[in-house]
Amino acid sequence: MPGAKFDIHYVFDYFPKQLSTLSLTLTIVGLSILLGLGFGFLVALPRLYKVPVLQRVSQVYVSFFRGTPILIQLFLIYYGLPEVLKLFSVDVTRTPVLAFVVLTYSLHAGAYISEMIRAGVTAVDRGQVEAAYSVGMSGFQAFVRIVLPQALAISLPVFANLVIATLKDTSLAFSLGVMEMTGKAQTLITLSQHFVETYIALAILYFVISFILEKIFYVLERRLLKHERQEAGAGTGRRFGWRSAPTLRNLLTGTTRGRGGARARDGRSEA
């Protein structure tokens, strides 16, 4: 069925209407990532410490949620979980749809976060942990002071991608009747038949939010890696004996620090 004739004014009219559902979309993203961090830690620990049975269970969990479409996961949890719980005489039929949506996205994010945590922790040099033990730190202190800051810096780009991907994946929540941004767009399309204008406004909204999140995580990443850049710069200076870059005035007057400056002063005094 063809839509109505294109009118650019509908883009500007529909943008604030879709923006009104932004709070719900961000709520889904925030709760999903927050709960996903908890799931991710619980799933990553058995694999880090190689707990025999739990390690296999966590591997199956990660493989399932990383290897199946999130739309299928939404349907399985929304329609399948109540049926499973009925076997234990637990009735969740009156639970809001939003709870199933957040649970699905949390489990989905938890699978990726567990891999992110595992990769970040194992990337930290084991020698640093042993050095922390040698100076009297406990295992918890070594993890908090040595491993965690470096693991965060390593994992932050992956975490940023996950947050932005979760934001875009919330567009599938409307399939269960949740009125987030994409659900609102579908309602506007049904009422007006202006398909292109509605999707342009929706695309702009997603792009702007993703761009803002990207910049926020970029600033966080630079702050976390600030000490590494300072150490790298200081190490390079010490390696080549640099203190500061010589200026043209110093070269002409012979006041440059180091051996070159000493030779220049000797030559001037001999003259």
C-alpha positions as CSV (number, residue, x, y, z in Angstrom):
1,M,0.0,0.0,0.0
2,P,1.6,3.3,-1.1
3,G,2.1,6.0,1.5
4,A,1.0,9.6,1.4
5,K,2.8,12.2,-0.7
6,F,6.2,13.2,0.8
7,D,6.1,16.4,2.9
8,I,9.2,17.5,4.7
9,H,7.1,19.4,7.3
10,Y,6.0,16.0,8.8
11,V,9.6,15.3,9.7
12,F,9.7,18.4,11.9
13,D,6.2,17.6,13.2
14,Y,6.9,14.0,14.1
15,F,10.3,14.6,15.7
16,P,9.0,16.0,19.0
17,K,6.3,13.4,19.1
18,Q,8.8,10.6,18.9
19,L,11.1,12.5,21.3
20,S,8.4,12.2,23.9
21,T,9.1,8.4,24.2
22,L,12.8,8.9,24.5
23,S,12.7,8.5,28.3
24,L,11.2,5.0,28.0
25,T,13.8,4.0,25.5
26,L,16.6,5.3,27.7
27,T,15.0,3.5,30.7
28,I,15.1,0.2,28.9
29,V,18.8,0.8,27.9
30,G,19.8,1.9,31.4
31,L,18.1,-0.9,33.3
32,S,19.3,-3.5,30.8
33,I,22.9,-2.5,31.0
34,L,22.8,-2.2,34.8
35,L,21.3,-5.6,35.2
36,G,23.5,-6.9,32.4
37,L,26.6,-5.9,34.4
38,G,25.4,-8.1,37.3
39,F,24.7,-11.0,35.0
40,G,28.0,-10.5,33.2
41,F,30.0,-10.6,36.5
42,L,28.2,-13.8,37.7
43,V,28.8,-15.5,34.3
44,A,32.4,-14.4,34.0
45,L,33.6,-15.5,37.4
46,P,33.2,-19.3,36.8
47,R,35.1,-19.0,33.6
48,L,37.9,-16.9,35.2
49,Y,38.3,-19.2,38.1
50,K,37.5,-22.4,36.0
51,V,34.7,-23.7,38.2
52,P,34.0,-27.1,36.6
53,V,30.2,-27.3,36.3
54,L,29.4,-23.6,36.4
55,Q,32.0,-23.0,33.7
56,R,30.2,-25.2,31.2
57,V,26.8,-23.6,32.2
58,S,28.2,-20.1,31.6
59,Q,29.6,-21.2,28.2
60,V,26.2,-22.4,27.1
61,Y,24.5,-19.2,28.3
62,V,27.0,-17.0,26.4
63,S,26.8,-19.1,23.3
64,F,23.0,-19.0,23.3
65,F,22.5,-15.3,23.8
66,R,25.3,-14.4,21.4
67,G,24.2,-16.9,18.8
68,T,20.5,-16.2,18.5
69,P,18.6,-13.1,17.3
70,I,17.4,-10.9,20.1
71,L,13.9,-10.9,18.5
72,I,13.7,-14.6,19.1
73,Q,14.9,-14.2,22.6
74,L,12.1,-11.6,23.2
75,F,9.5,-14.1,22.1
76,L,11.0,-17.0,24.0
77,I,11.1,-15.1,27.3
78,Y,7.8,-13.3,26.9
79,Y,5.8,-16.4,25.8
80,G,7.9,-19.2,27.1
81,L,9.0,-18.1,30.6
82,P,5.4,-17.9,32.0
83,E,4.8,-21.4,30.8
84,V,7.9,-22.7,32.5
85,L,7.1,-20.9,35.7
86,K,3.6,-22.4,35.7
87,L,5.2,-25.8,36.2
88,F,6.4,-24.4,39.6
89,S,3.0,-22.8,40.4
90,V,4.3,-19.3,39.7
91,D,1.9,-17.0,37.8
92,V,3.5,-14.1,36.0
93,T,0.7,-13.4,33.5
94,R,0.0,-10.0,35.1
95,T,3.6,-8.9,34.9
96,P,4.1,-5.8,32.7
97,V,5.5,-6.4,29.3
98,L,8.3,-4.0,30.0
99,A,9.7,-6.3,32.7
100,F,10.1,-9.1,30.1
101,V,11.7,-6.7,27.7
102,V,14.2,-5.5,30.3
103,L,14.9,-9.0,31.4
104,T,15.6,-10.1,27.8
105,Y,17.9,-7.2,27.0
106,S,19.7,-7.7,30.4
107,L,20.4,-11.4,29.7
108,H,21.5,-10.5,26.1
109,A,23.8,-7.8,27.4
110,G,25.1,-10.0,30.2
111,A,26.5,-12.5,27.7
112,Y,28.6,-9.8,25.9
113,I,29.6,-8.2,29.2
114,S,30.9,-11.5,30.6
115,E,33.1,-11.9,27.6
116,M,34.2,-8.3,27.9
117,I,35.1,-8.8,31.6
118,R,37.0,-12.0,30.9
119,A,39.0,-10.5,28.1
120,G,39.8,-7.3,30.0
121,V,40.9,-9.2,33.2
122,T,43.1,-11.7,31.3
123,A,44.7,-8.9,29.3
124,V,46.3,-7.5,32.4
125,D,49.8,-8.7,33.0
126,R,49.9,-11.4,35.7
127,G,53.2,-10.1,36.9
128,Q,51.6,-7.0,38.1
129,V,49.2,-9.0,40.3
130,E,52.1,-11.0,41.7
131,A,54.0,-7.8,42.4
132,A,51.0,-6.5,44.3
133,Y,50.9,-9.7,46.4
134,S,54.6,-9.3,47.1
135,V,54.1,-5.8,48.7
136,G,51.4,-7.2,51.0
137,M,48.2,-6.5,49.0
138,S,45.3,-8.9,49.4
139,G,43.6,-10.5,46.5
140,F,40.7,-8.0,46.7
141,Q,43.1,-5.0,46.9
142,A,45.1,-6.2,44.0
143,F,42.0,-6.6,41.9
144,V,40.5,-3.2,42.8
145,R,43.8,-1.2,42.6
146,I,45.7,-3.0,39.9
147,V,43.5,-5.2,37.7
148,L,40.2,-3.3,37.6
149,P,41.4,0.1,36.4
150,Q,43.4,-1.5,33.5
151,A,40.5,-3.9,32.7
152,L,38.1,-0.9,32.5
153,A,40.4,1.0,30.2
154,I,40.7,-2.0,27.9
155,S,37.0,-2.9,27.9
156,L,35.5,0.6,27.7
157,P,35.4,0.7,23.8
158,V,33.6,-2.6,23.7
159,F,31.2,-1.5,26.4
160,A,30.5,1.7,24.5
161,N,29.6,-0.4,21.4
162,L,27.4,-2.6,23.5
163,V,25.4,0.4,24.9
164,I,24.9,1.9,21.5
165,A,23.9,-1.5,20.1
166,T,21.4,-2.0,22.9
167,L,19.9,1.4,22.1
168,K,19.3,0.4,18.6
169,D,18.0,-3.0,19.6
170,T,15.3,-1.4,21.7
171,S,13.6,-0.8,18.3
172,L,12.4,-4.4,18.5
173,A,10.5,-3.9,21.8
174,F,7.5,-2.6,19.9
175,S,6.9,-6.1,18.6
176,L,5.6,-6.9,22.2
177,G,3.6,-3.7,22.4
178,V,6.0,-1.5,24.2
179,M,5.5,2.1,23.1
180,E,9.2,3.2,22.8
181,M,10.4,5.4,19.9
182,T,9.9,2.8,17.1
183,G,6.5,1.9,18.5
184,K,5.5,5.5,18.5
185,A,6.8,5.8,14.9
186,Q,4.6,2.8,13.9
187,T,1.6,4.5,15.4
188,L,2.2,7.7,13.5
189,I,2.6,5.8,10.3
190,T,-0.7,4.0,10.9
191,L,-2.5,7.3,11.4
192,S,-0.9,9.4,8.6
193,Q,0.7,6.9,6.1
194,H,3.7,9.2,5.9
195,F,6.3,6.4,6.0
196,V,9.4,8.2,4.8
197,E,9.0,11.3,6.9
198,T,8.4,9.2,10.1
199,Y,11.5,7.1,9.5
200,I,13.7,10.1,8.7
201,A,12.7,11.7,12.0
202,L,13.3,8.4,13.8
203,A,16.7,7.9,12.2
204,I,17.8,11.4,13.1
205,L,16.8,10.8,16.7
206,Y,18.7,7.5,17.0
207,F,21.7,9.1,15.3
208,V,21.8,12.1,17.6
209,I,21.5,9.9,20.8
210,S,24.2,7.5,19.5
211,F,26.5,10.4,18.6
212,I,26.2,11.8,22.1
213,L,26.8,8.5,23.8
214,E,29.9,8.0,21.5
215,K,31.3,11.3,22.6
216,I,30.7,10.6,26.3
217,F,32.5,7.3,26.1
218,Y,35.3,8.9,24.1
219,V,35.9,11.4,26.9
220,L,35.8,8.6,29.5
221,E,38.3,6.5,27.5
222,R,40.7,9.4,27.2
223,R,40.6,10.0,30.9
224,L,41.2,6.4,31.8
225,L,44.1,6.2,29.4
226,K,45.6,9.6,30.4
227,H,48.1,8.1,32.7
228,E,49.3,5.7,30.0
229,R,49.9,8.5,27.6
230,Q,51.8,10.5,30.2
231,E,54.0,7.5,31.1
232,A,54.6,6.7,27.4
233,G,55.7,10.3,26.8
234,A,57.9,10.4,29.9
235,G,59.5,7.1,28.9
236,T,60.3,8.2,25.5
237,G,61.9,11.4,26.8
238,R,64.0,9.4,29.3
239,R,65.0,6.9,26.6
240,F,66.5,9.6,24.3
241,G,67.6,12.0,27.0
242,W,65.1,14.7,26.2
243,R,63.8,17.2,28.7
244,S,62.2,19.7,26.5
245,A,62.3,20.5,22.8
246,P,65.0,23.1,22.0
247,T,63.8,26.4,20.7
248,L,65.4,28.5,17.9
249,R,66.5,31.1,20.4
250,N,68.2,28.5,22.6
251,L,70.1,27.1,19.6
252,L,71.3,30.6,18.5
253,T,72.3,31.7,22.0
254,G,73.8,28.3,23.0
255,T,71.7,27.9,26.1
256,T,70.2,24.6,25.0
257,R,70.3,22.0,27.8
258,G,72.4,18.9,27.3
259,R,75.6,18.2,25.5
260,G,74.9,20.3,22.6
261,G,74.3,23.3,24.8
262,A,77.5,22.7,26.7
263,R,79.5,22.6,23.5
264,A,77.9,25.8,22.3
265,R,78.8,27.6,25.5
266,D,82.4,26.3,25.4
267,G,82.7,27.5,21.8
268,R,81.4,30.9,22.7
269,S,83.7,31.3,25.7
270,E,86.7,30.3,23.5
271,A,85.8,32.8,21.0
